Amino acid sequence: MSRKVSYTKAQMVGEILCLAVLFFTALGLWLRWPGIPERIPTHYGFLGEADAWGSKDSLWILWLVQAGLYLLLTVVTLFPKVWNTPVPVTEANRNFVYSTTLSMLIVMKLVIACVFFYLVVIAGGQEKSLGGWFFPVVLIGIFGPLVYFYRKCSRGARAIENMAQNGKSAS
């Protein structure tokens, strides 16, 4: 049985932003569909240059992948006991570790949704390049929050455990 994790207001805002990005990706694709050429870039190399072309229908597949990743990560948030946390979860630190990890998952969903939004916009606009900045920014966008939340979780859980131990020894 999983333990329910309560959402903070900031986490709820993050979820709403994720859903908004998903919605606006689909809406933008639907509204722009008649003007999108039949042949669009379907793959970009390491430097951001288009190196494969295909049907504009592939944009809907890209949106389905975006939505699928959102749903997968949302399902994962429902089962905190399966999360791979950077520290052992104890009764004392459980709420902090679960809330911090939930925040990380929400930020990751938002980063992924925004990356796919950008890919759909660029490919649908017939751009031949993502820009040389795209790959480094995506790496920072993914690994930056992972490092931040890992450190926050580790340090916070350690502090909570120390306080719990000091409280037991003082009584």
C-alpha positions in Angstrom: 0.0 0.0 0.0 1.4 3.4 -0.9 1.4 6.4 1.5 -0.4 9.4 0.1 1.8 12.5 -0.3 0.1 15.8 0.1 0.8 18.5 -2.5 1.9 22.0 -1.5 0.6 25.0 -3.3 3.8 25.3 -5.3 3.6 21.7 -6.4 0.0 22.2 -7.5 1.1 25.2 -9.5 3.8 23.0 -11.1 1.2 20.4 -12.0 -1.1 23.0 -13.5 1.8 24.5 -15.5 2.7 21.0 -16.9 -0.9 20.4 -17.9 -1.0 23.9 -19.5 2.1 23.1 -21.6 0.6 19.8 -22.7 -2.7 21.6 -23.6 -1.0 24.4 -25.5 1.3 22.1 -27.3 -1.8 20.2 -28.7 -3.8 23.4 -29.3 -0.9 25.1 -31.1 -0.3 22.0 -33.2 -4.0 21.8 -34.1 -4.3 25.5 -34.9 -1.1 25.6 -37.0 -1.8 22.2 -38.7 -3.0 23.6 -42.1 0.1 25.8 -42.4 2.6 23.1 -41.4 4.4 21.6 -44.5 3.9 17.9 -45.3 7.7 17.3 -44.8 9.3 18.5 -41.6 12.5 17.8 -39.6 12.1 14.6 -37.6 15.5 14.4 -36.0 18.3 16.8 -35.0 21.9 15.9 -34.6 24.2 16.7 -31.6 24.8 20.3 -32.8 21.0 20.9 -33.4 21.0 20.6 -37.2 18.2 18.7 -38.8 19.5 15.4 -40.2 16.2 13.5 -41.0 12.9 14.6 -42.5 9.5 13.0 -42.4 5.8 13.5 -42.4 4.1 16.3 -40.3 2.0 13.5 -38.7 5.1 12.7 -36.6 4.4 15.9 -34.6 1.3 14.2 -33.1 3.5 11.2 -32.2 5.9 13.7 -30.5 2.9 15.1 -28.6 1.8 11.6 -27.6 5.3 10.9 -26.3 5.1 14.1 -24.3 1.7 13.2 -22.8 2.8 9.6 -22.2 5.9 10.8 -20.2 3.7 13.1 -18.2 1.3 10.3 -17.4 4.1 7.9 -16.5 5.7 10.3 -14.1 2.3 11.2 -12.7 1.6 7.5 -12.0 5.1 7.3 -10.3 4.1 10.1 -8.0 1.3 8.0 -6.6 3.7 5.3 -5.3 6.3 7.0 -3.1 7.5 3.7 -1.7 9.0 2.8 -5.1 10.9 6.1 -5.3 14.7 5.8 -5.3 15.5 8.4 -2.7 19.0 9.6 -1.9 18.5 8.7 1.8 16.8 5.9 3.7 13.2 7.0 4.5 12.5 6.9 8.2 9.4 7.9 10.2 11.2 11.1 11.2 12.2 12.3 7.7 9.4 10.7 5.6 7.3 13.8 5.0 10.4 15.9 4.1 11.9 13.2 1.8 8.6 12.5 0.0 7.7 16.2 -0.4 11.2 17.0 -1.8 11.1 14.1 -4.2 7.6 14.9 -5.3 8.8 18.5 -6.1 11.7 17.0 -8.1 9.3 14.8 -10.1 7.0 17.8 -10.8 10.0 20.0 -12.0 11.2 17.1 -14.2 7.7 16.8 -15.7 7.7 20.5 -16.4 11.2 20.5 -18.0 10.3 17.5 -20.2 7.0 19.1 -21.2 8.7 22.3 -22.2 11.4 20.5 -24.2 8.7 18.7 -26.2 6.8 21.9 -26.6 9.9 23.5 -28.1 10.6 20.6 -30.4 7.0 20.6 -31.7 7.1 24.4 -32.3 10.5 24.3 -34.0 9.8 21.2 -36.2 6.3 22.5 -37.0 7.9 25.8 -38.0 10.2 24.0 -40.5 13.3 25.1 -38.7 16.4 23.4 -39.9 18.2 23.9 -36.6 17.4 23.8 -32.9 20.3 26.0 -32.2 23.7 25.1 -30.7 22.4 26.1 -27.3 19.6 23.5 -27.2 21.4 20.4 -26.1 23.4 22.1 -23.3 20.3 23.9 -22.0 18.3 20.6 -22.0 21.1 18.8 -20.1 21.2 21.7 -17.5 17.4 21.7 -17.4 17.4 18.0 -16.5 20.5 17.5 -14.4 20.4 20.8 -12.6 17.1 20.1 -10.7 18.2 16.5 -10.1 21.4 17.7 -8.4 19.6 20.5 -6.5 16.8 18.2 -5.1 19.3 15.4 -4.4 21.4 17.8 -2.2 18.3 19.3 -0.6 16.9 15.9 0.3 20.2 14.6 1.6 21.0 17.6 3.7 17.4 18.1 5.0 16.9 14.4 5.9 20.3 14.4 7.7 19.3 17.5 9.7 16.0 16.0 10.6 17.6 12.7 11.7 20.1 14.7 13.9 17.3 16.6 15.5 15.3 13.4 16.1 18.4 11.8 17.7 19.2 14.8 19.8 15.5 15.0 21.0 15.7 11.3 22.0 19.0 11.7 23.9 17.8 14.8 25.7 14.6 13.1 27.1 
